[in-house]
């Protein structure tokens, strides 16, 4: 969206990171940060992500040592939410998953040639599904 144009962009090293449950929370000067974050390792961009009120929200892009895209993850309040994609070194899609509030609800995995090798859909009887129902309630209450 166009609103990202005015967003503050800083490096991860400038932020203080605390943990809330399983989610990292990012602070700048003692306050929850909002803006774009660049993670640089060994003078190389390793990831970019967006933070809203301290929590990852929106797209995170993870880069390989060669600079190619290794993964694209979407977040909501610090939890994986929406489309999550991981890529092989050759740029081919390794897997594409759909997450809701930190829980994987479905995914498809591919081999290096691009053929589908595995498919997952969450079972309503699984503990992960029960966790998802709890997360939905928590988000509604927030």
C-alpha beads as a LAMMPS data file, in Angstrom:
LAMMPS data file: protein, C-alpha beads

142 atoms
141 bonds

1 atom types
1 bond types

-500.0 500.0 xlo xhi
-500.0 500.0 ylo yhi
-500.0 500.0 zlo zhi

Masses

1 110.0

Atoms # bond

1 1 1 0.000 0.000 0.000
2 1 1 0.976 3.635 -0.516
3 1 1 1.012 4.306 3.252
4 1 1 4.311 2.367 3.507
5 1 1 6.119 5.254 1.769
6 1 1 6.231 7.367 4.956
7 1 1 7.260 4.451 7.150
8 1 1 10.407 4.712 9.269
9 1 1 13.051 2.199 8.186
10 1 1 15.761 1.105 10.611
11 1 1 18.084 -1.841 11.109
12 1 1 17.331 -4.642 13.542
13 1 1 20.458 -3.743 15.564
14 1 1 18.819 -0.432 16.579
15 1 1 15.884 -2.226 18.237
16 1 1 15.481 -3.927 21.583
17 1 1 13.776 -7.319 21.221
18 1 1 11.651 -8.853 23.983
19 1 1 9.667 -12.077 23.793
20 1 1 5.891 -12.295 24.313
21 1 1 4.931 -15.972 24.409
22 1 1 6.487 -17.141 21.151
23 1 1 6.490 -13.780 19.360
24 1 1 9.364 -11.298 19.329
25 1 1 8.306 -7.745 20.243
26 1 1 10.402 -4.839 18.948
27 1 1 11.059 -1.675 20.959
28 1 1 12.800 1.595 20.143
29 1 1 13.634 3.897 23.046
30 1 1 11.474 1.796 25.377
31 1 1 8.380 2.132 23.171
32 1 1 6.839 -0.487 20.859
33 1 1 8.212 0.222 17.363
34 1 1 6.202 0.693 14.177
35 1 1 7.966 0.738 10.821
36 1 1 10.101 -1.232 8.418
37 1 1 13.075 -3.250 9.692
38 1 1 16.144 -4.412 7.789
39 1 1 18.268 -7.219 9.209
40 1 1 21.865 -7.063 7.995
41 1 1 24.386 -9.845 8.684
42 1 1 28.027 -9.697 7.521
43 1 1 27.261 -6.550 5.476
44 1 1 24.514 -8.444 3.654
45 1 1 20.751 -7.941 3.755
46 1 1 19.315 -11.091 5.361
47 1 1 15.696 -10.002 5.853
48 1 1 13.199 -7.152 5.730
49 1 1 9.949 -7.047 7.676
50 1 1 7.241 -4.680 8.882
51 1 1 6.456 -4.048 12.548
52 1 1 3.235 -2.527 13.900
53 1 1 3.018 -1.574 17.598
54 1 1 6.019 -3.806 18.308
55 1 1 4.796 -6.939 16.505
56 1 1 5.664 -8.281 13.051
57 1 1 2.688 -7.515 10.810
58 1 1 2.571 -7.965 7.073
59 1 1 5.310 -9.252 4.803
60 1 1 8.730 -10.527 5.852
61 1 1 11.218 -11.393 3.084
62 1 1 14.231 -13.576 3.960
63 1 1 17.258 -13.526 1.648
64 1 1 19.902 -16.206 1.045
65 1 1 23.663 -15.602 1.131
66 1 1 23.542 -15.038 -2.630
67 1 1 20.780 -12.419 -2.309
68 1 1 17.984 -14.533 -3.761
69 1 1 14.652 -14.765 -1.928
70 1 1 14.671 -17.727 0.460
71 1 1 11.242 -17.146 2.010
72 1 1 8.234 -14.832 2.119
73 1 1 6.225 -14.915 5.345
74 1 1 3.151 -12.920 6.338
75 1 1 2.408 -11.979 9.940
76 1 1 -0.421 -10.593 12.064
77 1 1 0.312 -9.487 15.656
78 1 1 3.604 -11.396 15.582
79 1 1 2.067 -14.676 14.420
80 1 1 2.410 -16.282 10.986
81 1 1 -0.846 -15.407 9.226
82 1 1 -1.712 -15.736 5.549
83 1 1 0.579 -17.008 2.817
84 1 1 3.976 -18.450 3.786
85 1 1 6.359 -19.488 0.986
86 1 1 9.820 -21.068 1.112
87 1 1 12.064 -21.351 -1.945
88 1 1 14.868 -23.618 -3.135
89 1 1 18.266 -22.046 -3.946
90 1 1 17.346 -22.278 -7.660
91 1 1 14.348 -20.014 -7.011
92 1 1 11.773 -22.813 -7.304
93 1 1 8.950 -23.019 -4.768
94 1 1 9.694 -25.533 -1.991
95 1 1 6.392 -25.104 -0.164
96 1 1 3.427 -22.776 0.123
97 1 1 1.378 -22.753 3.306
98 1 1 -1.640 -20.941 4.603
99 1 1 -1.364 -19.901 8.253
100 1 1 -4.005 -18.491 10.540
101 1 1 -2.823 -16.832 13.766
102 1 1 0.337 -18.941 14.005
103 1 1 -1.264 -22.250 13.033
104 1 1 -0.656 -23.928 9.655
105 1 1 -4.068 -24.807 8.191
106 1 1 -2.882 -26.175 4.832
107 1 1 0.301 -26.562 2.845
108 1 1 1.695 -28.031 -0.362
109 1 1 5.342 -29.087 -0.772
110 1 1 7.190 -29.413 -4.074
111 1 1 10.392 -31.120 -5.202
112 1 1 13.165 -29.163 -6.952
113 1 1 11.607 -29.931 -10.342
114 1 1 8.327 -28.326 -9.225
115 1 1 6.282 -31.507 -8.824
116 1 1 3.929 -31.717 -5.830
117 1 1 5.300 -34.149 -3.240
118 1 1 3.169 -33.559 -0.167
119 1 1 -0.099 -31.972 0.864
120 1 1 -1.291 -31.111 4.372
121 1 1 -4.678 -29.956 5.670
122 1 1 -5.227 -29.417 9.387
123 1 1 -7.448 -32.013 11.073
124 1 1 -10.224 -30.588 13.248
125 1 1 -9.350 -33.255 15.834
126 1 1 -5.733 -32.046 16.133
127 1 1 -4.304 -30.075 19.086
128 1 1 -3.193 -27.406 16.564
129 1 1 -6.816 -26.890 15.510
130 1 1 -7.849 -26.478 19.156
131 1 1 -5.058 -23.905 19.519
132 1 1 -6.381 -22.075 16.465
133 1 1 -9.866 -21.869 18.012
134 1 1 -8.288 -20.379 21.165
135 1 1 -6.272 -17.864 19.120
136 1 1 -9.423 -16.783 17.248
137 1 1 -11.158 -16.067 20.578
138 1 1 -8.145 -14.106 21.876
139 1 1 -7.967 -11.981 18.726
140 1 1 -11.709 -11.251 18.852
141 1 1 -11.353 -10.090 22.471
142 1 1 -8.376 -7.824 21.743

Bonds

1 1 1 2
2 1 2 3
3 1 3 4
4 1 4 5
5 1 5 6
6 1 6 7
7 1 7 8
8 1 8 9
9 1 9 10
10 1 10 11
11 1 11 12
12 1 12 13
13 1 13 14
14 1 14 15
15 1 15 16
16 1 16 17
17 1 17 18
18 1 18 19
19 1 19 20
20 1 20 21
21 1 21 22
22 1 22 23
23 1 23 24
24 1 24 25
25 1 25 26
26 1 26 27
27 1 27 28
28 1 28 29
29 1 29 30
30 1 30 31
31 1 31 32
32 1 32 33
33 1 33 34
34 1 34 35
35 1 35 36
36 1 36 37
37 1 37 38
38 1 38 39
39 1 39 40
40 1 40 41
41 1 41 42
42 1 42 43
43 1 43 44
44 1 44 45
45 1 45 46
46 1 46 47
47 1 47 48
48 1 48 49
49 1 49 50
50 1 50 51
51 1 51 52
52 1 52 53
53 1 53 54
54 1 54 55
55 1 55 56
56 1 56 57
57 1 57 58
58 1 58 59
59 1 59 60
60 1 60 61
61 1 61 62
62 1 62 63
63 1 63 64
64 1 64 65
65 1 65 66
66 1 66 67
67 1 67 68
68 1 68 69
69 1 69 70
70 1 70 71
71 1 71 72
72 1 72 73
73 1 73 74
74 1 74 75
75 1 75 76
76 1 76 77
77 1 77 78
78 1 78 79
79 1 79 80
80 1 80 81
81 1 81 82
82 1 82 83
83 1 83 84
84 1 84 85
85 1 85 86
86 1 86 87
87 1 87 88
88 1 88 89
89 1 89 90
90 1 90 91
91 1 91 92
92 1 92 93
93 1 93 94
94 1 94 95
95 1 95 96
96 1 96 97
97 1 97 98
98 1 98 99
99 1 99 100
100 1 100 101
101 1 101 102
102 1 102 103
103 1 103 104
104 1 104 105
105 1 105 106
106 1 106 107
107 1 107 108
108 1 108 109
109 1 109 110
110 1 110 111
111 1 111 112
112 1 112 113
113 1 113 114
114 1 114 115
115 1 115 116
116 1 116 117
117 1 117 118
118 1 118 119
119 1 119 120
120 1 120 121
121 1 121 122
122 1 122 123
123 1 123 124
124 1 124 125
125 1 125 126
126 1 126 127
127 1 127 128
128 1 128 129
129 1 129 130
130 1 130 131
131 1 131 132
132 1 132 133
133 1 133 134
134 1 134 135
135 1 135 136
136 1 136 137
137 1 137 138
138 1 138 139
139 1 139 140
140 1 140 141
141 1 141 142
